[in-house]
C-alpha cells in the first residue's frame, strides 16, 4: 500500500519562499515518477511539476523558473522549493504517484500567499 504525506505549507507574503515535502511509504518510491499538483478554491486540480525516477524534471509554464522539484530516494521524500511566490499560487498542494494505473494522493498541504 502506498501512502503519501505532504508537509511544509503555510502563510507567506508575496515574493517569499516555501519548501514542501512529500514523504512516501512503500518500496515503490525510487522507481516511479512523482508529481506535484495544486487546487485553488473554486478551480480544478492542476498539474505543477514532475520528477522522474532518474531525476529529470518538468514544470507547468505558470511555475517554471520559480519552483524546483527534487527527490531524495534514500529518504523516500520528494520536495518542491517555491520561490518568488505570488497570490495566484495560493492552493492546496498534493503529491501524486501512479502505480500500475492507480493514482495515489496525499492529504494535501495548504499554501497561502498574501499580497
C-alpha positions as a Markdown table, in Angstrom:
| # | Residue | x | y | z |
|---|---|---|---|---|
| 1 | Unk | 0.0 | 0.0 | 0.0 |
| 2 | Unk | 1.2 | 3.5 | -0.9 |
| 3 | Unk | 0.9 | 6.4 | 1.5 |
| 4 | Unk | 1.9 | 9.9 | 0.8 |
| 5 | Unk | 2.2 | 12.7 | 3.4 |
| 6 | Unk | 2.7 | 16.3 | 2.5 |
| 7 | Unk | 4.1 | 19.0 | 4.8 |
| 8 | Unk | 5.6 | 22.4 | 4.7 |
| 9 | Unk | 2.7 | 24.6 | 3.7 |
| 10 | Unk | 1.8 | 27.9 | 5.4 |
| 11 | Unk | 1.2 | 31.6 | 5.0 |
| 12 | Unk | 3.8 | 33.7 | 3.2 |
| 13 | Unk | 3.9 | 37.1 | 1.7 |
| 14 | Unk | 4.2 | 37.6 | -2.0 |
| 15 | Unk | 7.8 | 37.3 | -3.1 |
| 16 | Unk | 8.5 | 34.8 | -0.3 |
| 17 | Unk | 9.5 | 31.2 | -0.4 |
| 18 | Unk | 8.3 | 27.9 | 1.0 |
| 19 | Unk | 9.6 | 24.3 | 0.7 |
| 20 | Unk | 7.1 | 21.5 | 0.6 |
| 21 | Unk | 7.9 | 17.9 | 1.3 |
| 22 | Unk | 6.2 | 14.6 | 0.4 |
| 23 | Unk | 7.1 | 11.5 | 2.3 |
| 24 | Unk | 6.2 | 8.2 | 0.7 |
| 25 | Unk | 5.8 | 4.8 | 2.3 |
| 26 | Unk | 6.3 | 1.6 | 0.5 |
| 27 | Unk | 9.1 | 0.3 | -1.8 |
| 28 | Unk | 7.9 | 1.9 | -5.0 |
| 29 | Unk | 9.2 | 5.4 | -4.5 |
| 30 | Unk | 12.6 | 5.2 | -6.2 |
| 31 | Unk | 11.2 | 3.5 | -9.3 |
| 32 | Unk | 8.3 | 5.9 | -10.0 |
| 33 | Unk | 7.9 | 9.4 | -11.4 |
| 34 | Unk | 6.4 | 11.7 | -8.7 |
| 35 | Unk | 4.2 | 14.7 | -9.3 |
| 36 | Unk | 3.0 | 17.8 | -7.5 |
| 37 | Unk | -0.5 | 19.1 | -8.2 |
| 38 | Unk | -2.4 | 22.0 | -6.7 |
| 39 | Unk | -6.0 | 23.0 | -6.4 |
| 40 | Unk | -7.1 | 26.6 | -5.8 |
| 41 | Unk | -10.5 | 27.4 | -4.3 |
| 42 | Unk | -13.2 | 27.0 | -7.0 |
| 43 | Unk | -10.8 | 25.7 | -9.6 |
| 44 | Unk | -9.9 | 22.3 | -10.9 |
| 45 | Unk | -6.8 | 20.5 | -9.7 |
| 46 | Unk | -3.9 | 21.4 | -11.9 |
| 47 | Unk | -0.5 | 19.7 | -12.5 |
| 48 | Unk | 2.5 | 21.6 | -11.3 |
| 49 | Unk | 5.7 | 19.6 | -11.8 |
| 50 | Unk | 7.1 | 16.1 | -12.2 |
| 51 | Unk | 10.4 | 14.4 | -11.3 |
| 52 | Unk | 11.2 | 11.1 | -12.9 |
| 53 | Unk | 12.9 | 8.1 | -11.2 |
| 54 | Unk | 16.1 | 9.3 | -13.0 |
| 55 | Unk | 15.8 | 12.8 | -11.7 |
| 56 | Unk | 14.6 | 14.5 | -14.9 |
| 57 | Unk | 12.1 | 17.3 | -14.2 |
| 58 | Unk | 9.4 | 19.3 | -16.0 |
| 59 | Unk | 7.2 | 22.2 | -14.9 |
| 60 | Unk | 3.9 | 23.9 | -15.7 |
| 61 | Unk | 4.5 | 27.2 | -17.5 |
| 62 | Unk | 3.0 | 29.1 | -14.6 |
| 63 | Unk | 5.7 | 28.0 | -12.2 |
| 64 | Unk | 8.7 | 27.4 | -14.4 |
| 65 | Unk | 11.7 | 29.4 | -13.2 |
| 66 | Unk | 10.3 | 29.9 | -9.7 |
| 67 | Unk | 9.7 | 26.3 | -8.5 |
| 68 | Unk | 12.2 | 23.5 | -8.2 |
| 69 | Unk | 11.1 | 19.8 | -7.8 |
| 70 | Unk | 13.6 | 17.3 | -6.4 |
| 71 | Unk | 13.7 | 13.9 | -4.7 |
| 72 | Unk | 15.8 | 12.0 | -2.2 |
| 73 | Unk | 15.3 | 8.3 | -2.9 |
| 74 | Unk | 17.3 | 7.4 | 0.2 |
| 75 | Unk | 14.7 | 9.2 | 2.3 |
| 76 | Unk | 11.6 | 8.3 | 0.1 |
| 77 | Unk | 10.9 | 12.0 | 0.0 |
| 78 | Unk | 10.1 | 14.5 | -2.7 |
| 79 | Unk | 10.4 | 18.3 | -2.4 |
| 80 | Unk | 9.0 | 21.4 | -4.0 |
| 81 | Unk | 11.0 | 24.6 | -3.5 |
| 82 | Unk | 8.8 | 27.5 | -4.2 |
| 83 | Unk | 10.4 | 30.9 | -4.7 |
| 84 | Unk | 9.0 | 34.3 | -5.8 |
| 85 | Unk | 5.6 | 33.2 | -4.6 |
| 86 | Unk | 2.5 | 35.0 | -6.0 |
| 87 | Unk | -1.0 | 35.3 | -4.6 |
| 88 | Unk | -2.2 | 33.1 | -7.5 |
| 89 | Unk | 0.0 | 30.3 | -6.1 |
| 90 | Unk | -2.5 | 30.0 | -3.2 |
| 91 | Unk | -3.8 | 26.5 | -3.3 |
| 92 | Unk | -3.8 | 23.1 | -1.6 |
| 93 | Unk | -0.7 | 21.3 | -2.9 |
| 94 | Unk | -0.8 | 17.5 | -3.4 |
| 95 | Unk | 1.8 | 14.9 | -4.2 |
| 96 | Unk | 0.9 | 12.1 | -6.6 |
| 97 | Unk | 2.3 | 8.8 | -7.8 |
| 98 | Unk | 0.8 | 6.4 | -10.3 |
| 99 | Unk | 1.3 | 2.7 | -9.7 |
| 100 | Unk | 0.1 | 0.2 | -12.2 |
| 101 | Unk | -2.6 | 2.6 | -13.4 |
| 102 | Unk | -3.8 | 3.6 | -10.0 |
| 103 | Unk | -3.3 | 7.2 | -8.8 |
| 104 | Unk | -2.3 | 7.7 | -5.1 |
| 105 | Unk | -2.7 | 11.1 | -3.4 |
| 106 | Unk | -1.6 | 12.7 | -0.2 |
| 107 | Unk | -4.0 | 14.7 | 2.0 |
| 108 | Unk | -2.6 | 18.0 | 0.8 |
| 109 | Unk | -0.9 | 21.0 | 2.4 |
| 110 | Unk | -2.3 | 24.5 | 2.2 |
| 111 | Unk | -0.2 | 27.3 | 0.8 |
| 112 | Unk | -1.5 | 30.8 | 1.1 |
| 113 | Unk | 0.3 | 33.8 | -0.4 |
| 114 | Unk | -0.8 | 37.2 | 0.7 |
| 115 | Unk | -0.4 | 40.3 | -1.4 |
